Amino acid sequence: MSKFWLKTFLVAALASPLIPQRVGAASNDDFQKAKAEAVEVTVNGRGPFGGLNTLAALSRAWSVSSFYTDWTGSGRSRTPYWVVRRATGGMRTPTAVQWADSRSCPSVRPMLETLEALPAPVANIPGLGRPRELSLVTDGESHELWLNFAVYPNDARGGLRIDGNVDSPIAAWWRAALPELKDCWSRKVPD
């Protein structure tokens, strides 16, 4: 073993008792709590139609976003608008909840339109499909997208759940959306 790796191993071994073991667990507990809460929160009595949960493997930073549709007006003048609720946290970061509303943030609607255009993954059965190629990711970030309303090519209806890592289309979509929404976030719940 080289001196570099020996020193690295010794420093890590000596430092490990100094790192609180519950820090990562507390972050995961907060993440699980935020996920459970997100499906219960309503906007004007309406639950979310979908959401995106992200969790970074090493840093334990997380976000739980929920997407809502509501309407203004009535009858033929009824107009939809969209709301995003985002809870964030991490190892040493307290949970914070922010909101974005398409009535005051024009970026919400295009963000959801690009979500509709995301390519769906193709089933890859081990031993049948394409050979698996493993890629190394230093701080992999998992993305879990869920939608209560989805449409198959033959117009059949169903729900949708897609998981992806840091290099997935879901991750690319969310990375592109966040800068567009950065000036939209507010701690005020839309009315």
C-alpha positions in Angstrom: 0.0 0.0 0.0 1.4 3.4 -0.9 2.1 6.0 1.7 -0.6 8.3 0.3 -3.3 5.6 0.6 -2.0 4.6 4.0 -2.2 8.2 5.3 -5.7 8.6 3.8 -6.9 5.4 5.4 -5.4 6.4 8.8 -6.9 9.9 8.7 -10.3 8.5 7.8 -10.2 5.8 10.5 -9.1 8.3 13.2 -11.7 10.9 12.2 -14.6 8.6 11.9 -15.4 8.6 15.7 -15.6 12.4 15.5 -18.3 12.4 12.9 -21.8 12.1 14.4 -23.4 8.9 13.1 -26.9 10.2 13.3 -26.2 13.2 11.0 -26.9 11.2 7.8 -29.8 9.4 9.4 -31.4 12.6 10.6 -31.2 14.0 7.0 -32.8 10.8 5.7 -35.5 11.0 8.3 -36.2 14.6 7.3 -36.3 13.5 3.6 -38.7 10.7 4.3 -40.9 13.0 6.4 -40.9 15.6 3.7 -41.9 13.0 1.0 -44.8 11.8 3.2 -46.0 15.4 3.9 -45.7 16.5 0.2 -48.5 14.2 -0.9 -50.8 15.4 1.9 -50.4 19.2 1.3 -53.2 20.8 -0.7 -53.5 24.0 -2.6 -57.1 25.3 -2.4 -58.2 21.8 -1.5 -56.4 20.1 -4.4 -53.6 17.6 -3.9 -50.5 17.4 -6.1 -50.8 15.7 -9.5 -47.1 14.8 -9.3 -43.7 15.6 -7.9 -40.0 15.1 -8.0 -37.8 13.9 -5.1 -34.0 14.3 -5.2 -31.4 13.0 -2.9 -27.6 13.4 -3.1 -25.8 10.2 -2.0 -22.8 11.7 -0.2 -23.8 15.2 0.8 -27.3 14.1 1.8 -28.8 17.3 0.3 -32.4 16.7 -0.7 -35.5 18.3 -2.2 -39.1 17.2 -2.4 -41.1 19.1 -5.0 -44.9 18.8 -5.6 -46.8 20.1 -8.6 -50.4 21.3 -8.5 -53.0 22.5 -11.0 -55.8 24.9 -9.9 -58.2 27.1 -11.8 -59.3 30.7 -11.6 -62.8 31.8 -12.8 -65.7 29.5 -13.5 -67.5 28.1 -16.5 -66.0 29.0 -19.9 -63.7 31.6 -18.3 -62.1 28.9 -16.1 -58.3 29.2 -16.5 -55.7 26.8 -15.2 -52.6 27.9 -13.3 -49.8 25.8 -11.8 -48.1 25.8 -8.4 -44.8 24.2 -7.3 -44.1 23.5 -3.6 -40.5 22.7 -2.8 -39.1 21.5 0.5 -35.3 21.3 0.8 -32.9 20.1 3.5 -29.7 18.3 4.2 -27.3 17.0 6.8 -26.7 20.4 8.4 -29.5 22.3 6.7 -32.9 22.8 8.3 -35.9 22.0 6.2 -37.2 25.0 4.2 -40.4 25.2 2.1 -40.9 27.5 -0.8 -43.6 28.0 -3.4 -43.7 29.2 -7.0 -47.0 30.1 -8.8 -47.5 30.4 -12.6 -49.6 33.5 -12.0 -46.6 35.5 -10.7 -43.8 33.3 -12.3 -44.1 32.8 -16.0 -41.4 30.1 -15.9 -43.6 27.5 -14.1 -45.7 26.6 -17.2 -42.8 26.1 -19.6 -41.0 24.0 -16.9 -44.1 21.7 -16.8 -44.4 21.6 -20.6 -40.8 20.4 -20.9 -41.7 17.7 -18.3 -44.4 16.4 -20.6 -41.8 16.1 -23.4 -39.2 14.1 -21.4 -38.2 10.8 -23.1 -39.4 7.8 -21.2 -36.9 5.1 -20.3 -37.1 1.7 -22.1 -37.3 -1.5 -20.2 -33.9 -3.3 -20.0 -34.3 -6.8 -18.8 -30.9 -8.2 -17.5 -29.6 -10.8 -20.0 -32.1 -9.7 -22.7 -31.7 -6.0 -23.4 -28.7 -3.9 -24.0 -25.6 -4.8 -22.0 -25.3 -2.8 -18.8 -22.5 -0.2 -18.7 -21.7 1.0 -15.2 -20.6 4.6 -14.8 -18.9 6.0 -11.8 -20.6 9.0 -10.1 -18.8 10.6 -7.2 -21.9 12.0 -5.5 -24.8 10.3 -7.3 -28.1 12.2 -7.0 -31.2 10.1 -7.3 -34.3 11.6 -8.9 -37.7 10.1 -8.4 -40.4 11.6 -10.6 -44.1 10.6 -10.0 -47.2 11.7 -11.8 -50.8 10.6 -11.0 -51.8 11.3 -14.6 -50.0 9.8 -17.6 -51.1 8.7 -21.1 -49.9 5.7 -23.1 -49.5 6.0 -26.9 -52.9 4.3 -27.4 -54.5 6.9 -25.1 -54.9 4.5 -22.2 -54.5 6.3 -18.8 -52.3 5.5 -15.9 -49.8 6.8 -13.3 -46.1 7.2 -13.9 -43.0 6.7 -11.7 -39.5 7.1 -13.1 -36.2 7.0 -11.2 -33.0 8.4 -12.6 -29.5 9.3 -11.6 -27.5 12.4 -12.1 -27.1 11.8 -15.8 -30.8 11.0 -16.6 -33.2 13.2 -18.6 -35.1 13.8 -15.4 -31.9 15.3 -13.8 -31.2 17.4 -16.9 -34.8 18.7 -16.9 -34.6 19.7 -13.2 -31.1 21.3 -13.6 -32.5 23.4 -16.4 -35.7 24.3 -14.5 -34.0 25.4 -11.3 -32.3 28.6 -12.7 -35.5 29.5 -14.4 -37.4 29.3 -11.1 -34.8 30.9 -8.9 -36.5 34.3 -8.7 -39.9 32.8 -8.3 -39.6 31.1 -4.9 -41.5 32.5 -2.0 -42.3 31.3 1.5 -45.9 32.5 1.1 -48.4 29.8 0.2 -50.3 30.8 -2.9 -54.0 31.6 -2.4 
